[in-house]
Amino acid sequence: MKVSRLFTMMVIATVFGVAVWQSWYELVRLDWIKGPTRAAWQLPDRVIAELDLKPGAVVADLGAGEGYFTFLLSKAVGRNGRVYAVDVEDRIVGNLEMRVQVKDAINVGVIHGELADPRLPDNTMDLVFLCNTYHHIESRSVYFKRLKQDLKKGGRVAVIDMRDDVTGLGSLFVDEGHWTSWADLLGEMEIAGYTLEQRFDFLPVQNFAIFRAND
Ligand SMILES: C[S@@+](CC[C@H](N)C(=O)[O-])C[C@H]1O[C@@H](n2cnc3c(N)ncnc32)[C@H](O)[C@@H]1O
């Protein structure tokens, strides 16, 4: 076999091998993150308990996605409470509406938000909750400053977002760039007019903090 032919075959085999490896890696990783094992690192029951929601509370799940936390929040606030599940993507909003119907979650309302405004009712929220959404939001200090008008007086904002300093195996769960550093989170929320109330360290790959709106 000619050397040039052998070389060409080796290049093709290498490119093919890398493509297969990358697809497999992405598949496994996405499956871990979105699949049933999420509960092992997301610890949703502990998260909900730490939010300390009273029955009847009004909560927004901002960037609700598939509704991972929406229905847990719905259970936590009870039938006299209300959950606004907000997202900005048409397809996601459609899926959420379907899930709400299927689960007969009568205390959940789905809102098609805008990038710079979740379109929540004014002066209504006891808590606005975000999981893995904070880093998607642009001009965050401006966004959260405006959001204060949707909160009741002294309302809270709970943020869970991927950390930027995860190393080792934990980094498998974190998509490059889809994170917020602790310094950015704290600084931006302070500029927006919030005070850090609680910071939790039980989540292995995410920051989790609760802020209260300043008067
Ligand atoms: C990574 S997903 C997180 C979904 C869900 N919170 C969870 O933990 O499974 C981020 C979601 O935020 C939504 N999103 C992005 N920018 C947004 C914005 N400005 N306002 C509301 N939702 C937004 C996306 O459409 C997406 O569904």
The ligand as an SDF file (V2000), in Angstrom:
LIG
                    3D

 27 29  0  0  0  0  0  0  0  0999 V2000
  -30.4140   25.4390   31.6370 C   0  0  0  0  0  0  0  0  0  0  0  0
  -32.1360   25.7560   31.5470 S   0  0  0  0  0  0  0  0  0  0  0  0
  -32.6200   25.4840   33.2400 C   0  0  0  0  0  0  0  0  0  0  0  0
  -34.0160   24.9310   33.3340 C   0  0  0  0  0  0  0  0  0  0  0  0
  -34.5100   24.6030   34.7370 C   0  0  0  0  0  0  0  0  0  0  0  0
  -34.4840   25.7550   35.6040 N   0  0  0  0  0  0  0  0  0  0  0  0
  -33.7270   23.4790   35.3480 C   0  0  0  0  0  0  0  0  0  0  0  0
  -33.0240   23.6930   36.3410 O   0  0  0  0  0  0  0  0  0  0  0  0
  -33.8240   22.3490   34.8380 O   0  0  0  0  0  0  0  0  0  0  0  0
  -32.2200   27.5170   31.3830 C   0  0  0  0  0  0  0  0  0  0  0  0
  -33.5790   28.0020   30.9410 C   0  0  0  0  0  0  0  0  0  0  0  0
  -33.6190   29.4280   31.0410 O   0  0  0  0  0  0  0  0  0  0  0  0
  -34.3610   29.9240   29.9530 C   0  0  0  0  0  0  0  0  0  0  0  0
  -33.9640   31.3360   29.7830 N   0  0  0  0  0  0  0  0  0  0  0  0
  -32.8940   31.8550   29.1550 C   0  0  0  0  0  0  0  0  0  0  0  0
  -32.8870   33.1920   29.2400 N   0  0  0  0  0  0  0  0  0  0  0  0
  -33.9740   33.5490   29.9560 C   0  0  0  0  0  0  0  0  0  0  0  0
  -34.5420   34.7920   30.4050 C   0  0  0  0  0  0  0  0  0  0  0  0
  -33.9580   35.9670   30.1280 N   0  0  0  0  0  0  0  0  0  0  0  0
  -35.6870   34.7610   31.1060 N   0  0  0  0  0  0  0  0  0  0  0  0
  -36.2880   33.5780   31.4130 C   0  0  0  0  0  0  0  0  0  0  0  0
  -35.8080   32.3690   31.0250 N   0  0  0  0  0  0  0  0  0  0  0  0
  -34.6680   32.3530   30.3070 C   0  0  0  0  0  0  0  0  0  0  0  0
  -33.9830   29.0050   28.8050 C   0  0  0  0  0  0  0  0  0  0  0  0
  -34.9340   29.0530   27.7570 O   0  0  0  0  0  0  0  0  0  0  0  0
  -33.9320   27.6520   29.5060 C   0  0  0  0  0  0  0  0  0  0  0  0
  -35.1500   26.9790   29.4690 O   0  0  0  0  0  0  0  0  0  0  0  0
  1  2  1  0
  2  3  1  0
  2 10  1  0
  3  4  1  0
  4  5  1  0
  5  6  1  0
  5  7  1  0
  7  8  2  0
  7  9  1  0
 10 11  1  0
 11 12  1  0
 11 26  1  0
 12 13  1  0
 13 14  1  0
 13 24  1  0
 14 15  1  0
 14 23  1  0
 15 16  2  0
 16 17  1  0
 17 18  1  0
 17 23  2  0
 18 19  1  0
 18 20  2  0
 20 21  1  0
 21 22  2  0
 22 23  1  0
 24 25  1  0
 24 26  1  0
 26 27  1  0
M  CHG  2   2   1   9  -1
M  END
$$$$
